[in-house]
Structure formats: structure tokens, C-alpha cells
Amino acid sequence: MTINEIQDEIISEFSEIDDWMDRYGYIIDLGNQLPPIDEKYKTPQHLIEGCQSRVWINAELTPDGRVHFEADSDAIIVKGIIALLIKVLSDQTPADILASDLHFIDEIGLSEHLSPTRSNGLLAMVKQMKVYALAFQSKNH
């Protein structure tokens, strides 16, 4: 699936959940389903700057040229948010990740329901994922 198809699917899933407490519950469930990240990646160089919670992201280039992300956080809501980002961006090409406009964040109302520090953290996570994609794209050229 393309990044936009996945975003449309997420927007559709969230449109069926009216109450924001239920939406938070759904986000937490997504975080709980996130596969655990290998402890060797829970290091300062994998830690995202700008998050009030601790968030670790690792990225690897697959043999077919796609970026595979894995992540973890010590905060349940943040873990759910990173799970959403991974759902959208993981296993896509570096070029597609760099070109992506993550409109689903606004369309599901996530940005307006996060505290300013959480919003900054969300932007920091997206930025880091794009930095990884840029690094892999540069390596391939």
C-alpha cells in the first residue's frame, strides 16, 4: 500500500470513533501491539531530541530498498503515536517517505488533541524518520 492509502485507512478507522477518550484508547492499543525494539537500540543516539517522553527509533534499509522502522517509548500515548507513524512510513522507499505529506495527523484531529510538548515531540519523530530516509537515499546515490 502507498503512504496515502495507509493514511486514508487510518482516517477511516478514526472517523468511526467519535469520542476522544476512545480514540486515545485506540492509540494506546496500537502502541501495545508495537513489536518490542531490541534493547541494543535503546541508546542515546536512537533517542529522539525534543520529546518529553523517551522515544527510541531505529531504521534499517531492507534488501529491496525500503526503510524499516522500529521504535519504543516509555509513555503509552507516545508509543501509540509512533506506532501510527510506523504504520504509515515503515517499509516504504526513502523517496516516498521524503515526499510524504502526513495529512492524517491533522485529519484525525491528533495535532489539536496533543499538548504543545507532545506536538513538538510528534514533529521531532516525523523529522527523525525523514532524516533516516534522507540518509538511506543519499547512500544509494
GURO-217713 format. One record per atom (N, C-alpha, C): residue in one letter; x, y, z; atom name; residue number from 0. Coordinates in Angstrom, 2 decimals, decimal comma, padded with zeros to 5 digits. Example, Ala and Ser with C-alpha at 12.3 -4.5 7.8 and 13.67 -1.06 7.14 Angstrom:
% residues 2
REC  code       xx       yy       zz  site  pos
REC     a   013,19  -005,69   007,80     N    0
REC     a   012,30  -004,50   007,80    CA    0
REC     a   013,20  -003,30   007,80     C    0
REC     s   012,85  -002,25   007,08     N    1
REC     s   013,67  -001,06   007,14    CA    1
REC     s   012,90   000,03   007,87     C    1
% end
This chain:
% residues 141
REC  code       xx       yy       zz  site  pos
REC     m   000,84  -001,20   000,00     N    0
REC     m   000,00   000,00   000,00    CA    0
REC     m   000,88   001,25   000,00     C    0
REC     t   000,38   002,29  -000,63     N    1
REC     t   001,13   003,55  -000,64    CA    1
REC     t   000,92   004,27   000,69     C    1
REC     i   001,76   005,26   000,94     N    2
REC     i   001,63   006,06   002,16    CA    2
REC     i   000,25   006,71   002,24     C    2
REC     n  -000,23   007,26   001,13     N    3
REC     n  -001,54   007,91   001,16    CA    3
REC     n  -002,68   006,92   001,36     C    3
REC     e  -002,56   005,72   000,81     N    4
REC     e  -003,60   004,70   001,03    CA    4
REC     e  -003,66   004,31   002,50     C    4
REC     i  -002,50   004,18   003,11     N    5
REC     i  -002,46   003,83   004,54    CA    5
REC     i  -003,04   004,98   005,37     C    5
REC     q  -002,69   006,22   005,01     N    6
REC     q  -003,25   007,37   005,73    CA    6
REC     q  -004,77   007,39   005,61     C    6
REC     d  -005,29   007,13   004,40     N    7
REC     d  -006,75   007,11   004,20    CA    7
REC     d  -007,41   006,04   005,06     C    7
REC     e  -006,73   004,90   005,19     N    8
REC     e  -007,25   003,81   006,02    CA    8
REC     e  -007,31   004,25   007,50     C    8
REC     i  -006,27   004,91   007,96     N    9
REC     i  -006,24   005,39   009,35    CA    9
REC     i  -007,33   006,44   009,57     C    9
REC     i  -007,48   007,37   008,62     N   10
REC     i  -008,52   008,41   008,73    CA   10
REC     i  -009,89   007,75   008,81     C   10
REC     s  -010,10   006,72   008,00     N   11
REC     s  -011,37   006,00   008,00    CA   11
REC     s  -011,61   005,30   009,35     C   11
REC     e  -010,55   004,65   009,89     N   12
REC     e  -010,68   003,99   011,19    CA   12
REC     e  -011,05   004,99   012,28     C   12
REC     f  -010,38   006,14   012,28     N   13
REC     f  -010,64   007,14   013,30    CA   13
REC     f  -011,99   007,81   013,14     C   13
REC     s  -012,49   007,89   011,91     N   14
REC     s  -013,79   008,54   011,68    CA   14
REC     s  -014,93   007,73   012,32     C   14
REC     e  -014,68   006,45   012,57     N   15
REC     e  -015,69   005,60   013,20    CA   15
REC     e  -015,68   005,73   014,72     C   15
REC     i  -014,69   006,44   015,27     N   16
REC     i  -014,58   006,61   016,72    CA   16
REC     i  -014,85   008,08   017,04     C   16
REC     d  -016,01   008,36   017,65     N   17
REC     d  -016,41   009,75   017,89    CA   17
REC     d  -015,72   010,37   019,10     C   17
REC     d  -015,64   009,61   020,17     N   18
REC     d  -015,17   010,14   021,45    CA   18
REC     d  -013,65   010,14   021,53     C   18
REC     w  -013,07   011,27   022,00     N   19
REC     w  -011,61   011,34   022,04    CA   19
REC     w  -011,00   010,41   023,08     C   19
REC     m  -011,74   010,09   024,14     N   20
REC     m  -011,20   009,13   025,10    CA   20
REC     m  -011,06   007,75   024,42     C   20
REC     d  -012,05   007,41   023,59     N   21
REC     d  -011,98   006,15   022,84    CA   21
REC     d  -010,84   006,18   021,82     C   21
REC     r  -010,63   007,35   021,20     N   22
REC     r  -009,52   007,48   020,24    CA   22
REC     r  -008,18   007,29   020,95     C   22
REC     y  -008,05   007,89   022,14     N   23
REC     y  -006,82   007,68   022,91    CA   23
REC     y  -006,65   006,20   023,24     C   23
REC     g  -007,76   005,55   023,59     N   24
REC     g  -007,71   004,11   023,87    CA   24
REC     g  -007,22   003,32   022,67     C   24
REC     y  -007,70   003,70   021,50     N   25
REC     y  -007,29   003,04   020,26    CA   25
REC     y  -005,79   003,27   019,99     C   25
REC     i  -005,34   004,50   020,21     N   26
REC     i  -003,92   004,83   020,02    CA   26
REC     i  -003,06   004,01   020,99     C   26
REC     i  -003,52   003,89   022,25     N   27
REC     i  -002,78   003,09   023,25    CA   27
REC     i  -002,73   001,63   022,81     C   27
REC     d  -003,85   001,11   022,29     N   28
REC     d  -003,87  -000,28   021,80    CA   28
REC     d  -002,84  -000,47   020,69     C   28
REC     l  -002,75   000,50   019,77     N   29
REC     l  -001,76   000,41   018,69    CA   29
REC     l  -000,35   000,35   019,27     C   29
REC     g  -000,10   001,16   020,28     N   30
REC     g   001,20   001,16   020,93    CA   30
REC     g   001,51  -000,18   021,58     C   30
REC     n   000,48  -000,78   022,19     N   31
REC     n   000,68  -002,08   022,84    CA   31
REC     n   000,96  -003,19   021,84     C   31
REC     q   000,52  -003,00   020,58     N   32
REC     q   000,76  -004,00   019,54    CA   32
REC     q   002,11  -003,83   018,85     C   32
REC     l   002,78  -002,71   019,16     N   33
REC     l   004,08  -002,44   018,53    CA   33
REC     l   005,09  -003,50   018,98     C   33
REC     p   005,75  -004,16   018,02     N   34
REC     p   006,76  -005,15   018,43    CA   34
REC     p   007,86  -004,49   019,25     C   34
REC     p   008,36  -005,17   020,27     N   35
REC     p   009,40  -004,54   021,09    CA   35
REC     p   010,67  -004,29   020,27     C   35
REC     i   011,31  -003,17   020,56     N   36
REC     i   012,57  -002,83   019,89    CA   36
REC     i   013,69  -003,55   020,64     C   36
REC     d   014,70  -003,96   019,93     N   37
REC     d   015,84  -004,61   020,54    CA   37
REC     d   016,50  -003,65   021,54     C   37
REC     e   016,81  -004,15   022,72     N   38
REC     e   017,42  -003,31   023,77    CA   38
REC     e   018,68  -002,59   023,29     C   38
REC     k   019,39  -003,17   022,32     N   39
REC     k   020,64  -002,54   021,85    CA   39
REC     k   020,39  -001,20   021,15     C   39
REC     y   019,12  -000,92   020,79     N   40
REC     y   018,78   000,35   020,15    CA   40
REC     y   018,29   001,39   021,17     C   40
REC     k   018,17   001,01   022,43     N   41
REC     k   017,74   001,97   023,45    CA   41
REC     k   018,97   002,71   023,96     C   41
REC     t   019,56   003,47   023,04     N   42
REC     t   020,79   004,20   023,33    CA   42
REC     t   020,58   005,68   023,03     C   42
REC     p   021,45   006,54   023,53     N   43
REC     p   021,29   007,99   023,29    CA   43
REC     p   021,23   008,34   021,80     C   43
REC     q   021,97   007,62   020,93     N   44
REC     q   021,93   008,01   019,51    CA   44
REC     q   020,61   007,63   018,82     C   44
REC     h   019,80   006,77   019,44     N   45
REC     h   018,48   006,43   018,88    CA   45
REC     h   017,35   007,21   019,57     C   45
REC     l   017,71   007,98   020,59     N   46
REC     l   016,73   008,75   021,35    CA   46
REC     l   016,35   010,01   020,56     C   46
REC     i   015,08   010,33   020,53     N   47
REC     i   014,60   011,49   019,79    CA   47
REC     i   014,72   012,74   020,66     C   47
REC     e   015,41   013,74   020,15     N   48
REC     e   015,51   015,02   020,85    CA   48
REC     e   014,19   015,78   020,66     C   48
REC     g   013,74   016,45   021,69     N   49
REC     g   012,53   017,26   021,55    CA   49
REC     g   011,27   016,58   022,07     C   49
REC     c   011,40   015,35   022,56     N   50
REC     c   010,26   014,67   023,16    CA   50
REC     c   010,38   014,75   024,67     C   50
REC     q   009,25   014,99   025,35     N   51
REC     q   009,31   015,00   026,81    CA   51
REC     q   009,39   013,56   027,33     C   51
REC     s   008,85   012,62   026,60     N   52
REC     s   009,00   011,21   026,96    CA   52
REC     s   010,22   010,69   026,24     C   52
REC     r   010,65   009,52   026,63     N   53
REC     r   011,78   008,94   025,93    CA   53
REC     r   011,25   008,10   024,76     C   53
REC     v   011,76   008,38   023,57     N   54
REC     v   011,36   007,67   022,35    CA   54
REC     v   012,63   007,26   021,62     C   54
REC     w   012,70   005,98   021,29     N   55
REC     w   013,83   005,48   020,52    CA   55
REC     w   013,31   005,02   019,16     C   55
REC     i   014,01   005,40   018,10     N   56
REC     i   013,65   004,95   016,74    CA   56
REC     i   014,90   004,38   016,09     C   56
REC     n   014,73   003,22   015,49     N   57
REC     n   015,80   002,63   014,69    CA   57
REC     n   015,25   002,41   013,29     C   57
REC     a   016,12   002,57   012,30     N   58
REC     a   015,71   002,35   010,91    CA   58
REC     a   016,78   001,52   010,22     C   58
REC     e   016,32   000,63   009,38     N   59
REC     e   017,25  -000,18   008,58    CA   59
REC     e   016,73  -000,22   007,15     C   59
REC     l   017,66  -000,28   006,22     N   60
REC     l   017,29  -000,39   004,81    CA   60
REC     l   017,16  -001,87   004,47     C   60
REC     t   016,01  -002,25   003,94     N   61
REC     t   015,80  -003,65   003,58    CA   61
REC     t   016,50  -003,94   002,25     C   61
REC     p   016,73  -005,22   001,95     N   62
REC     p   017,40  -005,56   000,68    CA   62
REC     p   016,68  -005,00  -000,55     C   62
REC     d   015,36  -004,82  -000,47     N   63
REC     d   014,64  -004,27  -001,63    CA   63
REC     d   014,54  -002,74  -001,61     C   63
REC     g   015,37  -002,09  -000,75     N   64
REC     g   015,47  -000,64  -000,78    CA   64
REC     g   014,38   000,11  -000,05     C   64
REC     r   013,75  -000,54   000,90     N   65
REC     r   012,72   000,13   001,70    CA   65
REC     r   013,25   000,38   003,12     C   65
REC     v   012,68   001,37   003,77     N   66
REC     v   013,12   001,71   005,13    CA   66
REC     v   012,19   001,03   006,13     C   66
REC     h   012,80   000,20   006,98     N   67
REC     h   012,02  -000,48   008,01    CA   67
REC     h   012,30   000,20   009,34     C   67
REC     f   011,24   000,68   009,99     N   68
REC     f   011,38   001,36   011,27    CA   68
REC     f   010,94   000,47   012,42     C   68
REC     e   011,60   000,63   013,54     N   69
REC     e   011,10   000,07   014,79    CA   69
REC     e   011,32   001,12   015,86     C   69
REC     a   010,47   001,10   016,88     N   70
REC     a   010,54   002,15   017,89    CA   70
REC     a   009,92   001,69   019,19     C   70
REC     d   010,21   002,47   020,22     N   71
REC     d   009,62   002,23   021,53    CA   71
REC     d   009,57   003,55   022,28     C   71
REC     s   008,73   003,61   023,28     N   72
REC     s   008,65   004,79   024,13    CA   72
REC     s   008,28   004,36   025,53     C   72
REC     d   008,66   005,19   026,51     N   73
REC     d   008,29   004,88   027,89    CA   73
REC     d   006,93   005,49   028,26     C   73
REC     a   006,24   006,12   027,30     N   74
REC     a   004,92   006,71   027,55    CA   74
REC     a   003,90   006,03   026,62     C   74
REC     i   002,79   005,58   027,19     N   75
REC     i   001,86   004,75   026,39    CA   75
REC     i   001,22   005,50   025,23     C   75
REC     i   000,85   006,76   025,43     N   76
REC     i   000,25   007,53   024,32    CA   76
REC     i   001,29   007,74   023,22     C   76
REC     v   002,50   008,10   023,62     N   77
REC     v   003,57   008,37   022,64    CA   77
REC     v   003,89   007,09   021,87     C   77
REC     k   003,88   005,96   022,56     N   78
REC     k   004,14   004,68   021,89    CA   78
REC     k   003,07   004,42   020,83     C   78
REC     g   001,84   004,80   021,13     N   79
REC     g   000,76   004,66   020,15    CA   79
REC     g   000,93   005,59   018,96     C   79
REC     i   001,40   006,81   019,24     N   80
REC     i   001,62   007,78   018,16    CA   80
REC     i   002,74   007,28   017,24     C   80
REC     i   003,82   006,79   017,82     N   81
REC     i   004,92   006,28   016,99    CA   81
REC     i   004,46   005,03   016,23     C   81
REC     a   003,56   004,25   016,83     N   82
REC     a   003,00   003,09   016,12    CA   82
REC     a   002,24   003,53   014,88     C   82
REC     l   001,50   004,63   014,98     N   83
REC     l   000,79   005,19   013,82    CA   83
REC     l   001,78   005,62   012,74     C   83
REC     l   002,85   006,32   013,16     N   84
REC     l   003,84   006,78   012,18    CA   84
REC     l   004,52   005,60   011,50     C   84
REC     i   004,83   004,56   012,29     N   85
REC     i   005,46   003,37   011,71    CA   85
REC     i   004,51   002,70   010,72     C   85
REC     k   003,23   002,63   011,09     N   86
REC     k   002,23   002,02   010,20    CA   86
REC     k   002,24   002,73   008,84     C   86
REC     v   002,39   004,05   008,86     N   87
REC     v   002,34   004,84   007,62    CA   87
REC     v   003,66   004,79   006,86     C   87
REC     l   004,79   004,94   007,56     N   88
REC     l   006,07   005,14   006,88    CA   88
REC     l   006,96   003,91   006,75     C   88
REC     s   006,79   002,93   007,62     N   89
REC     s   007,70   001,78   007,58    CA   89
REC     s   007,49   000,96   006,31     C   89
REC     d   008,59   000,46   005,80     N   90
REC     d   008,60  -000,39   004,60    CA   90
REC     d   008,18   000,35   003,34     C   90
REC     q   008,42   001,66   003,34     N   91
REC     q   008,25   002,49   002,15    CA   91
REC     q   009,64   002,86   001,65     C   91
REC     t   009,73   003,38   000,43     N   92
REC     t   011,04   003,76  -000,11    CA   92
REC     t   011,46   005,10   000,51     C   92
REC     p   012,78   005,35   000,57     N   93
REC     p   013,23   006,65   001,08    CA   93
REC     p   012,59   007,82   000,33     C   93
REC     a   012,50   007,73  -000,99     N   94
REC     a   011,91   008,82  -001,78    CA   94
REC     a   010,45   009,07  -001,40     C   94
REC     d   009,69   007,99  -001,21     N   95
REC     d   008,28   008,14  -000,84    CA   95
REC     d   008,14   008,75   000,55     C   95
REC     i   009,00   008,34   001,47     N   96
REC     i   008,96   008,88   002,83    CA   96
REC     i   009,26   010,39   002,79     C   96
REC     l   010,30   010,75   002,03     N   97
REC     l   010,68   012,17   001,95    CA   97
REC     l   009,61   013,02   001,28     C   97
REC     a   008,89   012,45   000,34     N   98
REC     a   007,86   013,19  -000,39    CA   98
REC     a   006,53   013,21   000,34     C   98
REC     s   006,40   012,42   001,40     N   99
REC     s   005,10   012,26   002,04    CA   99
REC     s   004,66   013,51   002,79     C   99
REC     d   003,37   013,75   002,71     N  100
REC     d   002,73   014,80   003,50    CA  100
REC     d   001,82   014,05   004,46     C  100
REC     l   002,16   014,06   005,72     N  101
REC     l   001,41   013,26   006,69    CA  101
REC     l   000,14   014,00   007,13     C  101
REC     h  -000,80   014,12   006,18     N  102
REC     h  -002,04   014,86   006,44    CA  102
REC     h  -002,96   014,16   007,43     C  102
REC     f  -002,77   012,86   007,64     N  103
REC     f  -003,66   012,13   008,54    CA  103
REC     f  -003,60   012,68   009,96     C  103
REC     i  -002,44   013,23   010,36     N  104
REC     i  -002,25   013,74   011,72    CA  104
REC     i  -003,28   014,84   012,01     C  104
REC     d  -003,45   015,75   011,06     N  105
REC     d  -004,44   016,81   011,23    CA  105
REC     d  -005,85   016,29   011,00     C  105
REC     e  -006,01   015,41   010,02     N  106
REC     e  -007,36   014,96   009,66    CA  106
REC     e  -008,02   014,12   010,75     C  106
REC     i  -007,24   013,39   011,54     N  107
REC     i  -007,87   012,62   012,62    CA  107
REC     i  -007,97   013,47   013,89     C  107
REC     g  -007,46   014,72   013,83     N  108
REC     g  -007,57   015,64   014,96    CA  108
REC     g  -006,48   015,43   016,00     C  108
REC     l  -005,46   014,66   015,65     N  109
REC     l  -004,42   014,34   016,63    CA  109
REC     l  -003,67   015,59   017,08     C  109
REC     s  -003,28   016,43   016,12     N  110
REC     s  -002,46   017,59   016,49    CA  110
REC     s  -003,20   018,53   017,45     C  110
REC     e  -004,53   018,66   017,28     N  111
REC     e  -005,25   019,58   018,16    CA  111
REC     e  -005,55   018,97   019,53     C  111
REC     h  -005,39   017,65   019,67     N  112
REC     h  -005,66   016,99   020,95    CA  112
REC     h  -004,39   016,64   021,72     C  112
REC     l  -003,26   017,12   021,24     N  113
REC     l  -001,99   016,89   021,95    CA  113
REC     l  -001,55   018,18   022,63     C  113
REC     s  -000,87   018,02   023,75     N  114
REC     s  -000,30   019,20   024,41    CA  114
REC     s   000,80   019,76   023,51     C  114
REC     p   001,17   021,02   023,69     N  115
REC     p   002,24   021,59   022,85    CA  115
REC     p   003,54   020,78   022,90     C  115
REC     t   003,89   020,25   024,07     N  116
REC     t   005,13   019,47   024,14    CA  116
REC     t   005,00   018,15   023,38     C  116
REC     r   003,81   017,53   023,46     N  117
REC     r   003,60   016,29   022,70    CA  117
REC     r   003,60   016,58   021,20     C  117
REC     s   003,01   017,71   020,79     N  118
REC     s   003,01   018,09   019,38    CA  118
REC     s   004,44   018,28   018,88     C  118
REC     n   005,26   018,95   019,69     N  119
REC     n   006,67   019,11   019,32    CA  119
REC     n   007,36   017,76   019,20     C  119
REC     g   007,05   016,86   020,11     N  120
REC     g   007,62   015,52   020,06    CA  120
REC     g   007,19   014,77   018,81     C  120
REC     l   005,92   014,92   018,43     N  121
REC     l   005,41   014,29   017,21    CA  121
REC     l   006,19   014,80   016,00     C  121
REC     l   006,38   016,12   015,94     N  122
REC     l   007,15   016,70   014,83    CA  122
REC     l   008,59   016,19   014,84     C  122
REC     a   009,16   016,04   016,03     N  123
REC     a   010,54   015,54   016,14    CA  123
REC     a   010,63   014,09   015,65     C  123
REC     m   009,61   013,28   015,94     N  124
REC     m   009,60   011,88   015,47    CA  124
REC     m   009,52   011,82   013,95     C  124
REC     v   008,62   012,62   013,37     N  125
REC     v   008,47   012,65   011,92    CA  125
REC     v   009,78   013,11   011,28     C  125
REC     k   010,35   014,17   011,84     N  126
REC     k   011,60   014,71   011,30    CA  126
REC     k   012,71   013,65   011,33     C  126
REC     q   012,83   012,91   012,45     N  127
REC     q   013,87   011,90   012,56    CA  127
REC     q   013,65   010,78   011,54     C  127
REC     m   012,41   010,39   011,32     N  128
REC     m   012,12   009,33   010,35    CA  128
REC     m   012,51   009,81   008,95     C  128
REC     k   012,27   011,08   008,65     N  129
REC     k   012,65   011,62   007,34    CA  129
REC     k   014,17   011,76   007,22     C  129
REC     v   014,84   012,06   008,35     N  130
REC     v   016,31   012,13   008,34    CA  130
REC     v   016,90   010,76   008,00     C  130
REC     y   016,35   009,71   008,59     N  131
REC     y   016,79   008,35   008,26    CA  131
REC     y   016,59   008,08   006,76     C  131
REC     a   015,42   008,43   006,25     N  132
REC     a   015,12   008,20   004,83    CA  132
REC     a   016,11   008,95   003,94     C  132
REC     l   016,40   010,19   004,31     N  133
REC     l   017,35   011,00   003,55    CA  133
REC     l   018,74   010,36   003,55     C  133
REC     a   019,16   009,87   004,71     N  134
REC     a   020,47   009,22   004,82    CA  134
REC     a   020,53   007,98   003,92     C  134
REC     f   019,48   007,18   003,93     N  135
REC     f   019,46   005,97   003,09    CA  135
REC     f   019,42   006,35   001,61     C  135
REC     q   018,67   007,40   001,26     N  136
REC     q   018,59   007,82  -000,13    CA  136
REC     q   019,96   008,32  -000,59     C  136
REC     s   020,65   009,07   000,25     N  137
REC     s   021,98   009,58  -000,10    CA  137
REC     s   022,98   008,44  -000,31     C  137
REC     k   022,87   007,41   000,52     N  138
REC     k   023,76   006,25   000,42    CA  138
REC     k   023,58   005,52  -000,91     C  138
REC     n   022,35   005,51  -001,39     N  139
REC     n   022,03   004,77  -002,62    CA  139
REC     n   022,38   005,53  -003,88     C  139
REC     h   022,74   006,81  -003,78     N  140
REC     h   023,03   007,59  -004,99    CA  140
REC     h   024,51   007,87  -005,13     C  140
% end
